[in-house]
Amino acid sequence: MHTIHLQPGDLENLRFAYSPLLELVISYCALSRDQSAAALGAWKDEASRALYGVELVYLDALIARRHYIADFITPTPLSSQKDIESELARVYATPTAIIRENVMTAIEYDGDSEIRQHYLARPREAIDCLVEELRLYWQYTLAHHWKRVETVLENDVLYHARQMALHGIDSMFADLAARIDYNDRKILISKNYPDHTDRETFLKGDGLQLVPMVFSQLHVWHQIVPHWQPMIMYGARGNGLWYRAENPEPDKAMRLTLGAGRAKVLLSLLAPAHTTELAQRLNLTSGAISQHLQRLNQAGLVESHRNSHHVYYRLTSRGENLVRLFTQ
């Protein structure tokens, strides 16, 4: 158990944010190390094919087996970041002293290597290589999925921020993740792995970032280090439903139960979408889409929220459970 003690000011400065760089790094951990991420199977197969023959030695050197990720490749997002190049610029700007400090920690956990020695001897040169690897990995595995991933993250932020505003901190934390408990200004995070030791951390009253993650489906990650704002990363709501074929087709049982049109609309909401997007994707009129959404909403299977100029529809918990019933 890791117990995080909150100080006056931490709850008042509690914020939500997400980051494409964090998704990049945690997705790589799931792809290369985490055998328990079965729900990511389809994406992992796709990513493995895309990366066939590609070596990411500078990224790999910053991730010790199960215990440590270099902090400078997971900087705390202070606002929701949508541009991977801005995030890569943050990595590139990491001070040399922090690079060497983080690499030394990786060596303590996982042993030395030629690449880690390159970081220590020529950190700016090694960072150049790292940023190119991160950019390549992003382009091969995540860039074409980011819009759907971002929508899931945005929906999670809106949901939990609203829950906190309406029902308070206790209710929000109770619904955040199975591994997180909250009691009397203490956040308790159960272990991801049996060999993790119990720890206690005392924050300093400067606030805490809560970061939803699509690629952190089972684990809760936390980063509380001197150079960045403290953060806790948790699995976003609906994080197991974001990956889909471009136009998934409902099976016979689903069509018979819901009707062909409503079944297609429901299945297309594995990632939230607005009416125009659904009409284009399914080759139906906006009026037909609206009628299907109205019926699905009445049945408690979808819900709506406004984001910028569009009204987005997403699956409710009941809708997610129904989709799983027909697709597993």
N, C-alpha and C positions, 0 to 999 in steps of 0.2 A: 504494500500500500504506500502510495505517495500522498502525504498530507500537505496541502498548500494553505498556509495561514494568511488570511487577508487582513490588511491594516486599514485604518481610516483613510478614505480616498480611493481605495481599490474598487469597491463596488460602484462608487459614484463615477468612476472613469472606466467602467467596463464597456467594451465595444465589440462589435462583430466586423469581420473583414475576411476576404479570401484572396488567393494569389495563384496565378498560373505557375509560378516557379515552385511553390510548395507542391502543387499537384504533379508537376514534372518529377520532382525528386522522390516523392512518396510513391508515385506510380513505378518509378524505376526500382525502388526497393521491393514493391509487390511483384514486379516482373522477374527480378533476378534472385530474390532471396525468400520471399514469403510464400511458402507452399500452401498456407491456409486460405489464401485469397481465391477460393474456388468460384465465387460469384463473378470474378473478373475473367473467367476462362475464355470467353469469346474474344475479348479485347486482348488478352495475353497471347492467344494464338495469332491474331492479326499482327500485333506488335513484334512478336518473335519472327514472323515471316518478313516483316518490313526491315528488321534489323539484321537479317541474316548476313554474316560476314562483316558486320560493323563492330569495331572495338571501341569501347568507351572507357579507356583505362584511367583517364584523369578523373572522371566522375566516380568510377568504381573505387579509386583509392581514397575517396573522402567518406566512404561508408564502411564502418567496421561491422563485422558480423553481429547483427541483432542488437548491438548495444549503443552505437553512437553514429550520428551523422554530423559532419562538420557544420557548425552553426552558421557559417557565412554563406552556405548555399540554401539555408532555410531562414532567411531574415524575416522578422515579424512584419506582416503587412499592416501598415497604419491606416490604410483605406483599401477598399476593394480594388485590386489591380486587374486591369483587363489586357494589358499590353506586355507580352513576354519580353520585348526588347528593352523596355524600361526596367524590368526585373533583372535582365542580364547585365544591364548597366550598373545596377546595385552590386552585383557579384564582382564585376570588373573593378569597381571602385573600392573594394575591401582593402583596408590598410594591410601592409605587409606583415606587421606584427601579429595581427589577428589570424592571417593565413597560417603563419608558422605555428602559432599557439594551437589552432584547431588540428593541424596535421600531426603535431606532437601527441595530442590526445588520441587521435586515431591510431598512432603507432603504439601507444601504451595499451590500447584495447586489443589490437589486431596484429602487431608486429610491423617491421619495417619492410620497405620495398623500394625498387628503383624509382618508381613514379613519386612516391612520398618524399624521397630524397631530392627529387627535382623540385618539388614544392618548397622544400627548405632552402635549397641552394639558389634557385632562380624563381622566386614566387611569381614575379610579373610574367615571365615567360610561360610558366605552368598555367597561370590564370588564362592567358590567351588560348592555350590548348583546351582548357576546361570549357570556356565560353563557346567555342566552336562545337565541342561535343554536345553541350546542352542545347544549342540551336539545332543541331542535326537531329538529336533525339526528339525534340519538340516537333520538328517538321515531319519526321517519319511516323510518329506514333500518336500525337495529341492535337496538332493544329486543326485537322479536319473535324475533330470531335469537340473542340473547345466551346463552340456556341451552345451545344446541348449541355455540356458540363457546367458552363457558366450559368445557364438558366436554372439548373438544379441548385447551385450554390446561392444564387440570388433569392430563390424561393425559400431556402432554409433560413437565410438571414432575415427575410421579411417575417417569416413565421415565428421565429424565436424572439425577435425584437418586439413583435406585437404581443406575444405571450408574456414577456417580461413587463411590458407597459401595462397590460390589463390585469395580470394576476400576480406579478411580483417575482423577485429573484428566485425564491424557493421553488415555485412552480416551474420556472424556466429551466433551472438546473435539473429538476426531477425528470424532465422530458428530454434532456440534451443527449445523453448516452447511457447505456447500461452500466458502463464501467465508472461513471461519475456519480458521486453523492455529494450533497451539500448540507452542512449543519453548522449553525452558529459561527458564521464567517470562516468556515473551513471547507475547502474543496478536497474530497477524498477520491483518489484515482486508483482503482485496483490494477494489479500488475498485468502487463501484456504477456509476459513470459514468466514461468515459474522461477527462473534464476535471478530475476530482478530483486534487489534488496529493498527493504522498507526505508523510506526517506521522509524528512520533514523540511519544508522550505518556507521561509517567511518573506512575504513581499514587502515593499517599501512604501506603499500608498500611492504609487504612480499610475496605477491602473492595470488592466488585464485585457488582452485581446482573445476573443473566442473565434476560432477559425474553422468553419465547416470544410470537410474534405470529401470528395467523391472516391478517392483511392485509399482512404483510411476506413475501410468498411467494418473491421472488427476491432482495430486497435485505437487507443487514445494516446496521442503523443503530446508531450509538453516540453517547452523550451524556456528555461528560466536562467538566463546567463547575463553577465554584466553589460554587454554591448548592445542588447536589443530589448525592446519592451517584452515583458513576460507574455507567453501565449499558451493556449491549450487548443490542440487540433482534435476534432471529433468527426465521426461519420455523419455526413449530411443526410437529411430525410430524403428517401427515394434514391439513395446513391447506388442501389443495385439495379436500377431500372433505366439508367441513362443510355446504355449501349444498346443499339438496335440496328437492324437492317434498315435501309433507306425507306422502304415501304412494307413493313411487316404485314403479313396476311393472317387473319384469324383462322383458326381451324374450324371444322364443321360444327363441333359442339358449341363453340363460342358464337358462331353465326346463328345457330338454331335458338340459343338462349336469348340473345340480345337483338337479333336481326343483323343483317350483313352490314348495313350502314353504320349503326351504332357500334358494332363490334370493331369495325375499322377505325372509327374515331377514337374509341377507348384505347385500342392498341397503339395508335399513333401518339397518344399522350404519355408514353413512357418517358418522354422528355416534354416538359410543358411547352405549349405553343399557343399562338393567337389564331383567330378565326380565318383570317386571310391565308396564313401559312398552311393551315390544315386543308383549306379548299384547294390550294395549289398542289399540295402534296398528294391529295387523294383524288384530284380531278373531279371535285364536286362543287356545286354552287355554294356561295357563302350562306344563302338562305337555308339550304339543306344541312350544312354544318351547324348552323345556329339551332335548328330544330333538334338535331341529334344531341347537341350539348345541353339544351334545355331539359330533355328527357333524362339524360345521364346525371345532370345536376339534381333533378327532382328525386332520383333514385339514390342520391348521396354518394355517387361514384366519382364525380368531379367537382371542383370548386374553382372560382375565378379570383383574380386580383389584377389591379391595374399597375403597369410598369411603364413609365414614360407615356408614349402615345397609344399603346396597345393594351387590351384586356387579355391577359394570358389565362389559359385553363390548364389545370394540373389534376392529377389523380389524387383523390382523398385516400386515407388509409384503407377504407373499404374497397376503393377502386384498385389500389395496389394489390390487395389480397385476392381480389377477383382475377386480375391479370395473372398473378402467380398460379392460381388454381388451374387456369386454362393453358398455361405455357410451360409448366414443369412436367 
